[in-house]
Amino acid sequence: MQNRSTTLRDRQTSSSFANSRSFLEIKDVTKVYPTKKGPFTVLDGVNLNVEQGEFICVIGHSGCGKSTLLNMVSGFNTPTTGQVLLEGEPITKPGPDRMVVFQNYALLPWRTAFENIYLAVNAVYPNKMEAEKRAIVREHLAMVGLADAMEKKPPKCPAV
């Protein structure tokens, strides 16, 4: 994997990224949410190209639109204007070709790690054989270093 330390502005002006179709393309993306006080623009004209195998980090202060942008890449949200393309195809919904690691707890605490992942695998591949679905779960738990914890339940959140 490559690791580049550049800003979005550096990436936008790089001709090597602008002239070829990238693995992931974020093109002129704007996101506006309606509020009681009127429209609230979270993202405005964002452009970003990511090549296959490239590793990037999206950083910024709280509320700057990082999660909104990543939710568009994952398919959980859509732009108000612009496009998010994966291999040239618009991302319109979540799919098995993308994985999301949530910042906060997003697991069902009464289920084991295996059972939590199985819910997603079963939803994406309802017609696969049971053994194949279980193998997919084990493979993905191993990918993120949780093979030894597959039968454990998530830790309890500390009281706030």
MIDOSE-1310 file (N, C-alpha, C; in nm, 2 decimals, decimal comma, always signed):
residues 160
mqnr	+0,08/-0,12/+0,00/+0,00/+0,00/+0,00/+0,09/+0,12/+0,00; +0,04/+0,23/-0,06/+0,11/+0,35/-0,07/+0,06/+0,44/+0,05; +0,14/+0,53/+0,10/+0,10/+0,62/+0,20/+0,15/+0,76/+0,16; +0,06/+0,85/+0,13/+0,09/+0,98/+0,09/+0,05/+1,08/+0,19
sttl	+0,13/+1,18/+0,21/+0,10/+1,29/+0,30/+0,08/+1,41/+0,22; -0,05/+1,43/+0,17/-0,08/+1,55/+0,09/-0,22/+1,60/+0,14; -0,25/+1,72/+0,11/-0,38/+1,77/+0,14/-0,47/+1,75/+0,02; -0,60/+1,77/+0,05/-0,70/+1,76/-0,06/-0,67/+1,86/-0,17
rdrq	-0,62/+1,98/-0,13/-0,59/+2,08/-0,23/-0,47/+2,04/-0,32; -0,37/+1,98/-0,25/-0,26/+1,92/-0,33/-0,30/+1,82/-0,43; -0,39/+1,73/-0,38/-0,44/+1,62/-0,46/-0,53/+1,68/-0,58; -0,61/+1,78/-0,55/-0,70/+1,84/-0,66/-0,62/+1,90/-0,77
tsss	-0,50/+1,95/-0,74/-0,42/+2,02/-0,84/-0,32/+1,93/-0,91; -0,31/+1,81/-0,87/-0,22/+1,71/-0,93/-0,27/+1,66/-1,06; -0,20/+1,69/-1,17/-0,25/+1,65/-1,30/-0,25/+1,49/-1,31; -0,17/+1,42/-1,24/-0,17/+1,28/-1,25/-0,30/+1,22/-1,20
fans	-0,36/+1,28/-1,11/-0,49/+1,23/-1,06/-0,61/+1,28/-1,14; -0,59/+1,39/-1,20/-0,71/+1,45/-1,27/-0,73/+1,39/-1,41; -0,63/+1,33/-1,47/-0,64/+1,28/-1,61/-0,68/+1,14/-1,63; -0,68/+1,06/-1,52/-0,71/+0,92/-1,53/-0,83/+0,88/-1,44
rsfl	-0,90/+0,77/-1,47/-1,01/+0,73/-1,39/-0,95/+0,66/-1,26; -0,98/+0,71/-1,15/-0,93/+0,65/-1,02/-1,02/+0,54/-0,97; -0,97/+0,47/-0,88/-1,05/+0,36/-0,81/-1,17/+0,42/-0,74; -1,15/+0,53/-0,66/-1,25/+0,60/-0,60/-1,25/+0,74/-0,64
eikd	-1,36/+0,80/-0,69/-1,36/+0,94/-0,73/-1,47/+1,01/-0,66; -1,44/+1,12/-0,59/-1,54/+1,21/-0,53/-1,53/+1,33/-0,61; -1,64/+1,36/-0,68/-1,65/+1,47/-0,78/-1,74/+1,58/-0,74; -1,69/+1,70/-0,71/-1,77/+1,81/-0,68/-1,89/+1,78/-0,58
vtkv	-1,86/+1,71/-0,48/-1,96/+1,67/-0,38/-2,00/+1,78/-0,28; -2,12/+1,80/-0,27/-2,18/+1,90/-0,18/-2,29/+1,82/-0,10; -2,29/+1,85/+0,03/-2,40/+1,79/+0,11/-2,46/+1,91/+0,19; -2,59/+1,92/+0,18/-2,67/+2,02/+0,25/-2,78/+1,95/+0,32
yptk	-2,79/+1,98/+0,45/-2,89/+1,93/+0,54/-2,99/+2,04/+0,57; -3,12/+2,01/+0,56/-3,23/+2,11/+0,60/-3,23/+2,11/+0,75; -3,24/+2,23/+0,80/-3,26/+2,25/+0,94/-3,37/+2,35/+0,97; -3,41/+2,37/+1,09/-3,52/+2,46/+1,12/-3,48/+2,61/+1,09
kgpf	-3,34/+2,63/+1,10/-3,29/+2,76/+1,07/-3,25/+2,78/+0,92; -3,28/+2,68/+0,84/-3,25/+2,69/+0,70/-3,14/+2,59/+0,66; -3,10/+2,58/+0,53/-3,01/+2,48/+0,49/-2,87/+2,50/+0,56; -2,81/+2,38/+0,59/-2,68/+2,38/+0,65/-2,59/+2,30/+0,56
tvld	-2,49/+2,37/+0,50/-2,39/+2,31/+0,41/-2,28/+2,25/+0,49; -2,27/+2,11/+0,48/-2,16/+2,04/+0,55/-2,04/+2,02/+0,46; -2,06/+1,99/+0,34/-1,95/+1,97/+0,24/-1,99/+2,06/+0,12; -1,88/+2,12/+0,06/-1,91/+2,21/-0,05/-1,80/+2,19/-0,16
gvnl	-1,83/+2,13/-0,27/-1,74/+2,11/-0,38/-1,62/+2,03/-0,35; -1,64/+1,92/-0,28/-1,52/+1,83/-0,25/-1,48/+1,74/-0,37; -1,36/+1,74/-0,40/-1,30/+1,66/-0,50/-1,19/+1,57/-0,44; -1,19/+1,44/-0,47/-1,08/+1,36/-0,42/-1,07/+1,23/-0,51
nveq	-0,95/+1,19/-0,55/-0,93/+1,07/-0,62/-0,84/+0,98/-0,53; -0,88/+0,85/-0,52/-0,80/+0,76/-0,45/-0,77/+0,64/-0,55; -0,64/+0,61/-0,56/-0,60/+0,50/-0,64/-0,62/+0,36/-0,57; -0,63/+0,26/-0,65/-0,65/+0,12/-0,58/-0,52/+0,09/-0,50
gefi	-0,54/+0,04/-0,38/-0,42/+0,01/-0,30/-0,37/+0,13/-0,22; -0,42/+0,25/-0,25/-0,37/+0,37/-0,18/-0,43/+0,38/-0,04; -0,36/+0,43/+0,06/-0,41/+0,44/+0,19/-0,41/+0,59/+0,22; -0,53/+0,64/+0,26/-0,54/+0,78/+0,30/-0,60/+0,80/+0,43
cvig	-0,59/+0,91/+0,49/-0,65/+0,95/+0,62/-0,73/+1,08/+0,60; -0,85/+1,08/+0,65/-0,93/+1,20/+0,64/-0,94/+1,26/+0,79; -0,88/+1,37/+0,80/-0,87/+1,43/+0,94/-0,93/+1,57/+0,93; -0,97/+1,62/+1,05/-1,03/+1,75/+1,06/-1,10/+1,77/+1,19
hsgc	-1,14/+1,89/+1,22/-1,20/+1,91/+1,35/-1,35/+1,85/+1,35; -1,40/+1,84/+1,47/-1,53/+1,78/+1,49/-1,64/+1,87/+1,41; -1,72/+1,80/+1,33/-1,82/+1,87/+1,26/-1,78/+1,92/+1,12; -1,66/+1,89/+1,08/-1,62/+1,94/+0,95/-1,67/+1,86/+0,83
gkst	-1,73/+1,74/+0,85/-1,79/+1,67/+0,74/-1,72/+1,54/+0,71; -1,62/+1,50/+0,79/-1,55/+1,37/+0,77/-1,64/+1,25/+0,76; -1,72/+1,24/+0,87/-1,82/+1,12/+0,87/-1,92/+1,13/+0,76; -1,96/+1,25/+0,72/-2,06/+1,26/+0,61/-2,00/+1,21/+0,48
llnm	-1,87/+1,25/+0,46/-1,80/+1,21/+0,34/-1,78/+1,06/+0,34; -1,74/+1,00/+0,45/-1,72/+0,86/+0,46/-1,85/+0,78/+0,45; -1,96/+0,84/+0,50/-2,09/+0,77/+0,48/-2,13/+0,77/+0,34; -2,09/+0,86/+0,26/-2,12/+0,86/+0,11/-2,04/+0,75/+0,05
vsgf	-1,91/+0,74/+0,08/-1,83/+0,63/+0,03/-1,88/+0,50/+0,06; -1,93/+0,48/+0,18/-1,98/+0,35/+0,23/-2,12/+0,33/+0,17; -2,19/+0,43/+0,12/-2,32/+0,41/+0,06/-2,44/+0,44/+0,16; -2,40/+0,48/+0,28/-2,51/+0,51/+0,38/-2,57/+0,65/+0,36
ntpt	-2,51/+0,73/+0,28/-2,56/+0,87/+0,26/-2,53/+0,90/+0,11; -2,60/+1,00/+0,05/-2,58/+1,04/-0,08/-2,55/+1,19/-0,09; -2,48/+1,24/-0,19/-2,45/+1,38/-0,20/-2,57/+1,46/-0,24; -2,58/+1,58/-0,20/-2,69/+1,67/-0,25/-2,66/+1,70/-0,39
tgqv	-2,53/+1,73/-0,42/-2,49/+1,74/-0,56/-2,35/+1,68/-0,58; -2,31/+1,64/-0,70/-2,19/+1,58/-0,72/-2,20/+1,43/-0,72; -2,09/+1,36/-0,74/-2,09/+1,21/-0,75/-1,98/+1,15/-0,66; -2,01/+1,03/-0,62/-1,91/+0,94/-0,56/-1,91/+0,81/-0,64
lleg	-1,79/+0,79/-0,70/-1,78/+0,67/-0,79/-1,68/+0,57/-0,74; -1,71/+0,45/-0,75/-1,62/+0,34/-0,72/-1,60/+0,26/-0,85; -1,48/+0,26/-0,90/-1,45/+0,19/-1,03/-1,54/+0,25/-1,14; -1,57/+0,37/-1,14/-1,65/+0,44/-1,24/-1,80/+0,43/-1,22
epit	-1,84/+0,35/-1,12/-1,99/+0,33/-1,10/-2,03/+0,41/-0,98; -2,15/+0,48/-0,99/-2,20/+0,56/-0,87/-2,23/+0,47/-0,75; -2,19/+0,52/-0,63/-2,22/+0,45/-0,51/-2,36/+0,50/-0,47; -2,46/+0,41/-0,46/-2,59/+0,45/-0,43/-2,64/+0,38/-0,30
kpgp	-2,57/+0,28/-0,26/-2,62/+0,20/-0,14/-2,50/+0,13/-0,08; -2,51/+0,08/+0,04/-2,40/+0,00/+0,10/-2,38/-0,13/+0,02; -2,26/-0,19/+0,01/-2,24/-0,31/-0,06/-2,13/-0,39/+0,00; -2,12/-0,52/-0,04/-2,01/-0,61/+0,02/-1,87/-0,57/-0,03
drmv	-1,86/-0,48/-0,13/-1,73/-0,44/-0,18/-1,66/-0,33/-0,09; -1,73/-0,29/+0,01/-1,68/-0,18/+0,10/-1,70/-0,22/+0,25; -1,60/-0,19/+0,33/-1,61/-0,22/+0,47/-1,60/-0,08/+0,55; -1,67/-0,08/+0,66/-1,67/+0,04/+0,74/-1,63/+0,00/+0,89
vfqn	-1,54/+0,07/+0,94/-1,51/+0,05/+1,09/-1,56/+0,18/+1,16; -1,66/+0,16/+1,24/-1,72/+0,27/+1,31/-1,64/+0,33/+1,42; -1,64/+0,46/+1,44/-1,57/+0,52/+1,55/-1,62/+0,49/+1,68; -1,75/+0,48/+1,69/-1,82/+0,44/+1,82/-1,87/+0,30/+1,81
yall	-1,92/+0,25/+1,93/-1,97/+0,12/+1,93/-2,09/+0,11/+1,83; -2,08/+0,01/+1,75/-2,19/-0,02/+1,65/-2,22/-0,17/+1,65; -2,20/-0,23/+1,77/-2,23/-0,37/+1,78/-2,35/-0,40/+1,88; -2,41/-0,51/+1,86/-2,52/-0,55/+1,95/-2,45/-0,62/+2,07
pwrt	-2,45/-0,55/+2,19/-2,37/-0,60/+2,30/-2,41/-0,74/+2,36; -2,53/-0,79/+2,32/-2,57/-0,92/+2,37/-2,53/-1,03/+2,27; -2,46/-0,99/+2,17/-2,42/-1,09/+2,07/-2,26/-1,10/+2,07; -2,21/-1,21/+2,03/-2,06/-1,22/+2,02/-2,02/-1,15/+1,90
afen	-1,88/-1,13/+1,89/-1,83/-1,07/+1,77/-1,87/-1,15/+1,64; -1,86/-1,28/+1,65/-1,90/-1,37/+1,54/-2,05/-1,34/+1,50; -2,13/-1,34/+1,60/-2,28/-1,32/+1,57/-2,31/-1,18/+1,51; -2,24/-1,08/+1,56/-2,25/-0,95/+1,50/-2,21/-0,94/+1,36
iyla	-2,10/-1,00/+1,32/-2,05/-1,00/+1,18/-2,14/-1,09/+1,10; -2,19/-1,20/+1,15/-2,28/-1,29/+1,08/-2,41/-1,22/+1,04; -2,46/-1,13/+1,12/-2,58/-1,06/+1,08/-2,56/-0,99/+0,95; -2,44/-0,92/+0,93/-2,42/-0,85/+0,81/-2,39/-0,94/+0,69
vnav	-2,32/-1,05/+0,71/-2,29/-1,15/+0,61/-2,42/-1,21/+0,56; -2,51/-1,25/+0,65/-2,63/-1,31/+0,62/-2,72/-1,21/+0,54; -2,72/-1,08/+0,57/-2,80/-0,98/+0,50/-2,75/-0,97/+0,36; -2,62/-0,97/+0,34/-2,56/-0,95/+0,21/-2,57/-1,08/+0,12
ypnk	-2,55/-1,19/+0,18/-2,55/-1,32/+0,11/-2,65/-1,42/+0,17; -2,78/-1,38/+0,16/-2,88/-1,47/+0,22/-2,89/-1,61/+0,15; -2,85/-1,62/+0,03/-2,87/-1,75/-0,04/-2,74/-1,84/-0,04; -2,64/-1,79/+0,03/-2,52/-1,88/+0,04/-2,54/-1,99/+0,14
meae	-2,47/-2,09/+0,13/-2,48/-2,20/+0,22/-2,43/-2,16/+0,36; -2,48/-2,21/+0,46/-2,45/-2,18/+0,60/-2,30/-2,19/+0,62; -2,23/-2,29/+0,58/-2,09/-2,31/+0,60/-2,01/-2,20/+0,53; -2,05/-2,16/+0,41/-1,98/-2,05/+0,34/-1,99/-1,92/+0,41
krai	-2,11/-1,89/+0,47/-2,13/-1,77/+0,54/-2,05/-1,77/+0,67; -2,04/-1,88/+0,73/-1,96/-1,89/+0,86/-1,81/-1,87/+0,82; -1,77/-1,92/+0,71/-1,63/-1,91/+0,67/-1,60/-1,76/+0,64; -1,69/-1,69/+0,57/-1,67/-1,55/+0,54/-1,66/-1,47/+0,67
vreh	-1,74/-1,50/+0,77/-1,73/-1,43/+0,90/-1,59/-1,46/+0,97; -1,55/-1,58/+0,97/-1,42/-1,61/+1,03/-1,30/-1,54/+0,95; -1,31/-1,54/+0,82/-1,21/-1,47/+0,74/-1,20/-1,32/+0,77; -1,32/-1,26/+0,79/-1,31/-1,12/+0,81/-1,28/-1,08/+0,96
lamv	-1,31/-1,17/+1,05/-1,26/-1,15/+1,19/-1,11/-1,16/+1,19; -1,06/-1,26/+1,12/-0,91/-1,28/+1,12/-0,84/-1,16/+1,05; -0,91/-1,10/+0,95/-0,85/-0,98/+0,88/-0,82/-0,87/+0,97; -0,91/-0,85/+1,07/-0,89/-0,74/+1,16/-0,84/-0,78/+1,30
glad	-0,78/-0,90/+1,30/-0,72/-0,94/+1,43/-0,81/-0,99/+1,54; -0,93/-1,03/+1,50/-1,02/-1,07/+1,61/-1,06/-1,22/+1,61; -0,98/-1,30/+1,54/-1,01/-1,44/+1,53/-1,02/-1,50/+1,67; -0,93/-1,46/+1,76/-0,93/-1,52/+1,89/-1,04/-1,47/+1,98
amek	-1,11/-1,36/+1,94/-1,22/-1,30/+2,02/-1,35/-1,33/+1,96; -1,36/-1,42/+1,86/-1,49/-1,43/+1,79/-1,61/-1,48/+1,88; -1,58/-1,54/+1,99/-1,69/-1,59/+2,08/-1,71/-1,49/+2,19; -1,64/-1,38/+2,19/-1,65/-1,28/+2,30/-1,76/-1,18/+2,26
kppk	-1,82/-1,12/+2,37/-1,91/-1,01/+2,35/-1,84/-0,88/+2,36; -1,89/-0,77/+2,30/-1,82/-0,65/+2,31/-1,81/-0,60/+2,46; -1,71/-0,53/+2,49/-1,70/-0,48/+2,63/-1,81/-0,38/+2,66; -1,85/-0,37/+2,78/-1,96/-0,28/+2,82/-1,90/-0,14/+2,81
cpav	-1,99/-0,05/+2,77/-1,95/+0,10/+2,76/-1,94/+0,15/+2,91; -1,84/+0,23/+2,94/-1,84/+0,29/+3,07/-1,95/+0,39/+3,09; -2,00/+0,40/+3,21/-2,11/+0,50/+3,23/-2,06/+0,64/+3,21; -2,14/+0,72/+3,15/-2,10/+0,86/+3,13/-2,14/+0,95/+3,24
